[in-house]
Amino acid sequence: MIYEPSDDSLLLEEYVKKYAKGKSVLDVGSGSGILAEAAVCNKAGSVLASDINPEAVALIKSKGIPAIKSNLFEKIKSKFDLIIFNPPYLPRDSREPKSSQLVTTGGKGGDEIILRFLKQARSHIKNNGIILILLSSLTPRKRILKLLAEIGFKHKVVGSRKVFMESLEVWEIKHNNQ
Ligand SMILES: C[S@@+](CC[C@H](N)C(=O)[O-])C[C@H]1O[C@@H](n2cnc3c(N)ncnc32)[C@H](O)[C@@H]1O
């Protein structure tokens, strides 16, 4: 199943448009490629999309955007100015079909994929680079904030929107020394 762009995609897209110009951009969990396309259209220096789902990778490549099948950063070699991620962030609900859990569920608590992403992202972000990530009020924050402090990163909420059951936030994450 390829994730149909939704409120979370559209909110993050607004910020990708603002941040992408001239940057080398990696879009993790690219899905339909909506965010990678926004980076291309807003004059990013280069754009690479990645997803664990081969169907999504094929779709993005068919749009002429370089894409790679990768479990988070497993197959990613380089460093980027801007890494973007609209992650699966919901706590697991066993009633949800497995196919849609892959695009929505961040693990038992909902924060597990984000924690793995952040641990790996620090080796792939340039010194003055930026991570833009989408978080929901349904995603537990405690372990994310602890990890950011441990790995020497800080965050700022740059955008937010209330939707039906949750509120969404875009976080800008950078090295502490920036
Ligand atoms: C919420 S969707 C976001 C899709 C798209 N970026 C958007 O904003 O509409 C999450 C995406 O992450 C992908 N994904 C889930 N687990 C992943 C992993 N471990 N590594 C890479 N991508 C993953 C899913 O296949 C899905 O395309």
The ligand as an SDF file (V2000), in Angstrom:
LIG
                    3D

 27 29  0  0  0  0  0  0  0  0999 V2000
    3.1060    8.3810    6.6990 C   0  0  0  0  0  0  0  0  0  0  0  0
    3.7890    7.6920    5.2170 S   0  0  0  0  0  0  0  0  0  0  0  0
    4.4670    9.1780    4.4610 C   0  0  0  0  0  0  0  0  0  0  0  0
    4.5390    9.1190    2.9660 C   0  0  0  0  0  0  0  0  0  0  0  0
    4.9260   10.4380    2.2780 C   0  0  0  0  0  0  0  0  0  0  0  0
    6.2410   10.8890    2.6870 N   0  0  0  0  0  0  0  0  0  0  0  0
    3.9100   11.5100    2.5920 C   0  0  0  0  0  0  0  0  0  0  0  0
    4.2620   12.4440    3.3340 O   0  0  0  0  0  0  0  0  0  0  0  0
    2.7630   11.4120    2.1110 O   0  0  0  0  0  0  0  0  0  0  0  0
    5.2180    6.8430    5.8640 C   0  0  0  0  0  0  0  0  0  0  0  0
    6.1040    6.1930    4.7980 C   0  0  0  0  0  0  0  0  0  0  0  0
    7.2300    5.5750    5.4460 O   0  0  0  0  0  0  0  0  0  0  0  0
    7.5250    4.3380    4.8170 C   0  0  0  0  0  0  0  0  0  0  0  0
    8.2530    3.5060    5.7990 N   0  0  0  0  0  0  0  0  0  0  0  0
    7.7650    2.8070    6.8430 C   0  0  0  0  0  0  0  0  0  0  0  0
    8.7510    2.1980    7.5050 N   0  0  0  0  0  0  0  0  0  0  0  0
    9.9120    2.5360    6.8640 C   0  0  0  0  0  0  0  0  0  0  0  0
   11.2910    2.2120    7.0760 C   0  0  0  0  0  0  0  0  0  0  0  0
   11.6600    1.4380    8.0930 N   0  0  0  0  0  0  0  0  0  0  0  0
   12.2040    2.7160    6.2180 N   0  0  0  0  0  0  0  0  0  0  0  0
   11.8170    3.4960    5.1720 C   0  0  0  0  0  0  0  0  0  0  0  0
   10.5280    3.8390    4.9240 N   0  0  0  0  0  0  0  0  0  0  0  0
    9.5910    3.3680    5.7690 C   0  0  0  0  0  0  0  0  0  0  0  0
    6.1570    3.7930    4.4170 C   0  0  0  0  0  0  0  0  0  0  0  0
    6.2590    2.8230    3.3880 O   0  0  0  0  0  0  0  0  0  0  0  0
    5.4430    5.0870    3.9880 C   0  0  0  0  0  0  0  0  0  0  0  0
    5.6340    5.3310    2.6120 O   0  0  0  0  0  0  0  0  0  0  0  0
  1  2  1  0
  2  3  1  0
  2 10  1  0
  3  4  1  0
  4  5  1  0
  5  6  1  0
  5  7  1  0
  7  8  2  0
  7  9  1  0
 10 11  1  0
 11 12  1  0
 11 26  1  0
 12 13  1  0
 13 14  1  0
 13 24  1  0
 14 15  1  0
 14 23  1  0
 15 16  2  0
 16 17  1  0
 17 18  1  0
 17 23  2  0
 18 19  1  0
 18 20  2  0
 20 21  1  0
 21 22  2  0
 22 23  1  0
 24 25  1  0
 24 26  1  0
 26 27  1  0
M  CHG  2   2   1   9  -1
M  END
$$$$
